[in-house]
Amino acid sequence: MNHLWLIPAGIIAVLVGLELVLRLFGFGKPLLYQADSQIGYLIAPNQQTCRFGKQIAINRHSMRSPEIAAARPDQTLRVLMLGDSILNGGWWTDQGDTVSALLQQQLNSPSDRLVEVLNASANSWSPRNELAYLQRFGSFESQMIILMINTDDLFGVAPAAVVVGRDRNYPNRLPPAAIAEVVTRYVLPPQPIPELAALQAEAGDRVGFNLTAIRQIRDLARQNNAEFMLVMTPLLRELGSGSRDYELKARQRLQAFTQSEGILYIDFLPIFQALPDYRAIYHDHIHLNPAGNRQIVEQLIAKFPSL
């Protein structure tokens, strides 16, 4: 009977050990999100965390970028990139391997002036979220604005905050423990969000809504004396079995739109298809790995206007 205390003590020791191991992988400190009435949601500002050994830092403007001065320093080239989780890089990409960080390294290396590449992005953003971000925060006196989208973004819905604090991928507060985060993310089934179904069933010409948002982003770039570039990456499936009919129609609309609007546009579908092994540059069915990010940067540098 005197040894019964060993059972709860052993359980506590196992839980403490498991908690410590999980924290080594970054669990217990996920990136937090905040709701926004116009943008829908943002990654909460002023955060730093490390997930699976990958450093993630968010500045006061909710960018995955170092802190910047409000006014662009003299003799500095500033590039603002807008995008979703592909540009952001997520937990699987170290800060230094994001598209923005790699582009900044390349632009800095042959130049005698300072280059800042800003990364304003969040999971599942589409052009209407990115437009709202630009309307809220401005262009930061950038001389170049690059909008990076993927095929799915052409069908993105209107900005909404319903996922914040309710979807496990958009937490707005820290979990009580790393174990609790793992259980919530990987063990318990996701809790339904009734409003989300209605949001995803948005009526009307969704592709048209997003093309209009792209035009408005271009117009804001012009108003701020900035060059504008549009970049689109394909889904992994499109490189193999091809785009579906509705995707092909949307792509054709986008191509015609960029031509009529005179927008500098890079479609990575044919570029990636020409690679010996396009699967090697993908992290999953949609997101790129660091090798894929380097492919993006290589093409951006080739097309980069003289500023």
ZIWO-V381726 format. One record per residue. N is the residue number from 1. SS is DSSP state (2 for helix, 1 for strand, 0 for the rest). Layout:
n->[N/N]
ss->[SS/SS]
This chain:
n->[1/2/3/4/5/6/7/8/9/10/11/12/13/14/15/16/17/18/19/20/21/22/23/24/25/26/27/28/29/30/31/32/33/34/35/36/37/38/39/40/41/42/43/44/45/46/47/48/49/50/51/52/53/54/55/56/57/58/59/60/61/62/63/64/65/66/67/68/69/70/71/72/73/74/75/76/77/78/79/80/81/82/83/84/85/86/87/88/89/90/91/92/93/94/95/96/97/98/99/100/101/102/103/104/105/106/107/108/109/110/111/112/113/114/115/116/117/118/119/120/121/122/123/124/125/126/127/128/129/130/131/132/133/134/135/136/137/138/139/140/141/142/143/144/145/146/147/148/149/150/151/152/153/154/155/156/157/158/159/160/161/162/163/164/165/166/167/168/169/170/171/172/173/174/175/176/177/178/179/180/181/182/183/184/185/186/187/188/189/190/191/192/193/194/195/196/197/198/199/200/201/202/203/204/205/206/207/208/209/210/211/212/213/214/215/216/217/218/219/220/221/222/223/224/225/226/227/228/229/230/231/232/233/234/235/236/237/238/239/240/241/242/243/244/245/246/247/248/249/250/251/252/253/254/255/256/257/258/259/260/261/262/263/264/265/266/267/268/269/270/271/272/273/274/275/276/277/278/279/280/281/282/283/284/285/286/287/288/289/290/291/292/293/294/295/296/297/298/299/300/301/302/303/304/305/306/307]
ss->[0/0/0/0/2/2/2/2/2/2/2/2/2/2/2/2/2/2/2/2/2/2/2/2/0/0/0/0/0/0/0/0/1/1/1/1/0/0/0/1/1/1/1/0/0/0/1/1/1/1/1/0/0/1/1/1/1/1/0/0/0/0/0/0/0/0/0/0/0/0/0/0/0/0/0/1/1/1/1/1/1/1/1/0/2/2/2/2/0/0/0/0/0/0/2/2/2/0/2/2/2/2/2/2/2/2/2/2/2/0/0/0/0/1/1/1/1/1/1/1/1/0/0/0/0/0/2/2/2/2/2/2/2/2/2/2/2/0/0/0/0/0/0/1/1/1/1/1/1/1/2/2/2/2/2/0/0/0/0/0/0/0/0/0/0/0/0/0/0/0/0/0/0/0/0/0/0/2/2/2/2/2/2/2/2/2/2/0/0/0/0/0/0/2/2/2/2/2/2/2/0/0/0/0/0/2/2/2/2/2/2/2/2/2/2/2/2/2/2/2/2/2/2/0/0/0/1/1/1/1/1/1/1/0/0/2/2/2/2/2/0/0/0/0/2/2/2/2/2/2/2/2/2/2/2/2/2/2/2/2/2/0/0/1/1/1/1/2/2/2/2/2/2/0/0/0/0/2/2/2/2/1/0/0/0/0/0/1/0/2/2/2/2/2/2/2/2/2/2/2/2/2/2/0/0/0/0]
